[in-house]
Amino acid sequence: TTNYFWAGISLIVIAGYLATVATTSLFAYAARRRDPARR
């Protein structure tokens, strides 16, 4: 039963990490695309 427990925890952690990376990259890409001459 511990296998399913750790599998679920790792799945949640990986999903959260991927979601954070995806949202961060998308936000940075949108900000860069919207205002490229700010930097």
Biopython code that builds the backbone (N, CA, C, O; Angstrom):
import numpy as np
from Bio.PDB.StructureBuilder import StructureBuilder

atoms = [
    (1, "THR", "N", (0.840, -1.212, 0.000)),
    (1, "THR", "CA", (0.000, 0.000, 0.000)),
    (1, "THR", "C", (0.867, 1.250, 0.000)),
    (1, "THR", "O", (0.457, 2.296, -0.505)),
    (2, "THR", "N", (2.056, 1.144, 0.562)),
    (2, "THR", "CA", (2.939, 2.314, 0.584)),
    (2, "THR", "C", (3.369, 2.688, -0.830)),
    (2, "THR", "O", (3.643, 3.855, -1.111)),
    (3, "ASN", "N", (3.429, 1.692, -1.722)),
    (3, "ASN", "CA", (3.811, 1.993, -3.100)),
    (3, "ASN", "C", (2.811, 2.941, -3.743)),
    (3, "ASN", "O", (3.195, 3.919, -4.385)),
    (4, "TYR", "N", (1.525, 2.649, -3.569)),
    (4, "TYR", "CA", (0.500, 3.534, -4.131)),
    (4, "TYR", "C", (0.577, 4.914, -3.479)),
    (4, "TYR", "O", (0.365, 5.934, -4.135)),
    (5, "PHE", "N", (0.882, 4.933, -2.178)),
    (5, "PHE", "CA", (0.976, 6.211, -1.462)),
    (5, "PHE", "C", (2.075, 7.081, -2.055)),
    (5, "PHE", "O", (1.845, 8.243, -2.390)),
    (6, "TRP", "N", (3.281, 6.508, -2.183)),
    (6, "TRP", "CA", (4.402, 7.285, -2.718)),
    (6, "TRP", "C", (4.193, 7.613, -4.192)),
    (6, "TRP", "O", (4.619, 8.668, -4.663)),
    (7, "ALA", "N", (3.530, 6.703, -4.926)),
    (7, "ALA", "CA", (3.260, 6.978, -6.346)),
    (7, "ALA", "C", (2.326, 8.177, -6.471)),
    (7, "ALA", "O", (2.541, 9.038, -7.324)),
    (8, "GLY", "N", (1.297, 8.245, -5.638)),
    (8, "GLY", "CA", (0.372, 9.372, -5.690)),
    (8, "GLY", "C", (1.061, 10.672, -5.309)),
    (8, "GLY", "O", (0.850, 11.704, -5.946)),
    (9, "ILE", "N", (1.893, 10.621, -4.260)),
    (9, "ILE", "CA", (2.599, 11.832, -3.824)),
    (9, "ILE", "C", (3.540, 12.317, -4.927)),
    (9, "ILE", "O", (3.572, 13.505, -5.245)),
    (10, "SER", "N", (4.304, 11.393, -5.505)),
    (10, "SER", "CA", (5.244, 11.788, -6.565)),
    (10, "SER", "C", (4.482, 12.323, -7.772)),
    (10, "SER", "O", (4.927, 13.273, -8.417)),
    (11, "LEU", "N", (3.335, 11.718, -8.081)),
    (11, "LEU", "CA", (2.537, 12.187, -9.218)),
    (11, "LEU", "C", (2.044, 13.610, -8.967)),
    (11, "LEU", "O", (2.091, 14.454, -9.862)),
    (12, "ILE", "N", (1.569, 13.877, -7.745)),
    (12, "ILE", "CA", (1.084, 15.219, -7.410)),
    (12, "ILE", "C", (2.239, 16.221, -7.475)),
    (12, "ILE", "O", (2.082, 17.319, -8.009)),
    (13, "VAL", "N", (3.392, 15.844, -6.935)),
    (13, "VAL", "CA", (4.546, 16.745, -6.933)),
    (13, "VAL", "C", (4.987, 17.048, -8.364)),
    (13, "VAL", "O", (5.241, 18.202, -8.708)),
    (14, "ILE", "N", (5.076, 16.010, -9.194)),
    (14, "ILE", "CA", (5.508, 16.199, -10.580)),
    (14, "ILE", "C", (4.493, 17.051, -11.333)),
    (14, "ILE", "O", (4.869, 17.930, -12.109)),
    (15, "ALA", "N", (3.205, 16.791, -11.105)),
    (15, "ALA", "CA", (2.162, 17.565, -11.794)),
    (15, "ALA", "C", (2.240, 19.036, -11.382)),
    (15, "ALA", "O", (2.142, 19.923, -12.230)),
    (16, "GLY", "N", (2.415, 19.294, -10.099)),
    (16, "GLY", "CA", (2.522, 20.678, -9.631)),
    (16, "GLY", "C", (3.758, 21.359, -10.192)),
    (16, "GLY", "O", (3.704, 22.524, -10.586)),
    (17, "TYR", "N", (4.883, 20.629, -10.231)),
    (17, "TYR", "CA", (6.114, 21.203, -10.771)),
    (17, "TYR", "C", (5.949, 21.548, -12.245)),
    (17, "TYR", "O", (6.337, 22.631, -12.684)),
    (18, "LEU", "N", (5.368, 20.618, -13.007)),
    (18, "LEU", "CA", (5.164, 20.869, -14.439)),
    (18, "LEU", "C", (4.205, 22.036, -14.640)),
    (18, "LEU", "O", (4.422, 22.866, -15.522)),
    (19, "ALA", "N", (3.153, 22.109, -13.839)),
    (19, "ALA", "CA", (2.190, 23.206, -13.974)),
    (19, "ALA", "C", (2.866, 24.543, -13.674)),
    (19, "ALA", "O", (2.635, 25.530, -14.372)),
    (20, "THR", "N", (3.707, 24.573, -12.625)),
    (20, "THR", "CA", (4.398, 25.812, -12.278)),
    (20, "THR", "C", (5.336, 26.240, -13.399)),
    (20, "THR", "O", (5.359, 27.408, -13.785)),
    (21, "VAL", "N", (6.111, 25.288, -13.921)),
    (21, "VAL", "CA", (7.046, 25.609, -15.003)),
    (21, "VAL", "C", (6.285, 26.088, -16.238)),
    (21, "VAL", "O", (6.687, 27.056, -16.884)),
    (22, "ALA", "N", (5.188, 25.409, -16.564)),
    (22, "ALA", "CA", (4.419, 25.778, -17.763)),
    (22, "ALA", "C", (3.833, 27.178, -17.614)),
    (22, "ALA", "O", (3.937, 27.991, -18.533)),
    (23, "THR", "N", (3.220, 27.469, -16.471)),
    (23, "THR", "CA", (2.620, 28.791, -16.280)),
    (23, "THR", "C", (3.695, 29.877, -16.263)),
    (23, "THR", "O", (3.495, 30.955, -16.824)),
    (24, "THR", "N", (4.833, 29.601, -15.624)),
    (24, "THR", "CA", (5.906, 30.590, -15.570)),
    (24, "THR", "C", (6.445, 30.887, -16.963)),
    (24, "THR", "O", (6.622, 32.048, -17.331)),
    (25, "SER", "N", (6.707, 29.831, -17.742)),
    (25, "SER", "CA", (7.252, 30.033, -19.089)),
    (25, "SER", "C", (6.229, 30.740, -19.975)),
    (25, "SER", "O", (6.587, 31.613, -20.765)),
    (26, "LEU", "N", (4.953, 30.361, -19.842)),
    (26, "LEU", "CA", (3.918, 31.006, -20.659)),
    (26, "LEU", "C", (3.788, 32.477, -20.282)),
    (26, "LEU", "O", (3.650, 33.328, -21.161)),
    (27, "PHE", "N", (3.832, 32.787, -18.994)),
    (27, "PHE", "CA", (3.719, 34.177, -18.559)),
    (27, "PHE", "C", (4.914, 34.997, -19.053)),
    (27, "PHE", "O", (4.750, 36.122, -19.527)),
    (28, "ALA", "N", (6.122, 34.421, -18.938)),
    (28, "ALA", "CA", (7.314, 35.131, -19.405)),
    (28, "ALA", "C", (7.252, 35.338, -20.918)),
    (28, "ALA", "O", (7.613, 36.405, -21.414)),
    (29, "TYR", "N", (6.796, 34.325, -21.650)),
    (29, "TYR", "CA", (6.692, 34.432, -23.106)),
    (29, "TYR", "C", (5.666, 35.497, -23.487)),
    (29, "TYR", "O", (5.903, 36.289, -24.399)),
    (30, "ALA", "N", (4.527, 35.519, -22.790)),
    (30, "ALA", "CA", (3.494, 36.511, -23.099)),
    (30, "ALA", "C", (3.995, 37.921, -22.771)),
    (30, "ALA", "O", (3.789, 38.853, -23.549)),
    (31, "ALA", "N", (4.650, 38.072, -21.623)),
    (31, "ALA", "CA", (5.154, 39.390, -21.242)),
    (31, "ALA", "C", (6.214, 39.856, -22.243)),
    (31, "ALA", "O", (6.224, 41.020, -22.643)),
    (32, "ARG", "N", (7.104, 38.945, -22.645)),
    (32, "ARG", "CA", (8.153, 39.308, -23.592)),
    (32, "ARG", "C", (7.536, 39.664, -24.948)),
    (32, "ARG", "O", (7.979, 40.597, -25.618)),
    (33, "ARG", "N", (6.511, 38.909, -25.338)),
    (33, "ARG", "CA", (5.900, 39.149, -26.638)),
    (33, "ARG", "C", (5.093, 40.452, -26.622)),
    (33, "ARG", "O", (5.045, 41.168, -27.623)),
    (34, "ARG", "N", (4.463, 40.755, -25.487)),
    (34, "ARG", "CA", (3.626, 41.940, -25.414)),
    (34, "ARG", "C", (4.481, 43.209, -25.417)),
    (34, "ARG", "O", (4.131, 44.192, -26.070)),
    (35, "ASP", "N", (5.601, 43.188, -24.688)),
    (35, "ASP", "CA", (6.425, 44.393, -24.590)),
    (35, "ASP", "C", (7.892, 44.021, -24.791)),
    (35, "ASP", "O", (8.615, 43.859, -23.808)),
    (36, "PRO", "N", (8.350, 43.882, -26.024)),
    (36, "PRO", "CA", (9.726, 43.429, -26.264)),
    (36, "PRO", "C", (10.754, 44.540, -26.089)),
    (36, "PRO", "O", (11.941, 44.250, -25.947)),
    (37, "ALA", "N", (10.331, 45.809, -26.096)),
    (37, "ALA", "CA", (11.295, 46.910, -26.044)),
    (37, "ALA", "C", (11.452, 47.452, -24.629)),
    (37, "ALA", "O", (12.074, 48.497, -24.434)),
    (38, "ARG", "N", (10.903, 46.763, -23.652)),
    (38, "ARG", "CA", (11.002, 47.268, -22.283)),
    (38, "ARG", "C", (12.417, 47.077, -21.750)),
    (38, "ARG", "O", (12.930, 47.931, -21.027)),
    (39, "ARG", "N", (13.065, 45.931, -22.112)),
    (39, "ARG", "CA", (14.409, 45.671, -21.615)),
    (39, "ARG", "C", (15.401, 46.459, -22.466)),
    (39, "ARG", "O", (16.607, 46.392, -22.228)),
]
sb = StructureBuilder()
sb.init_structure("model")
sb.init_model(0)
sb.init_chain("A")
sb.init_seg("    ")
for serial, (resi, resn, name, xyz) in enumerate(atoms, 1):
    if name == "N":
        sb.init_residue(resn, " ", resi, " ")
    sb.init_atom(name, np.array(xyz, "f"), 0.0, 1.0, " ", f" {name:<3s}", serial, name[0])
structure = sb.get_structure()
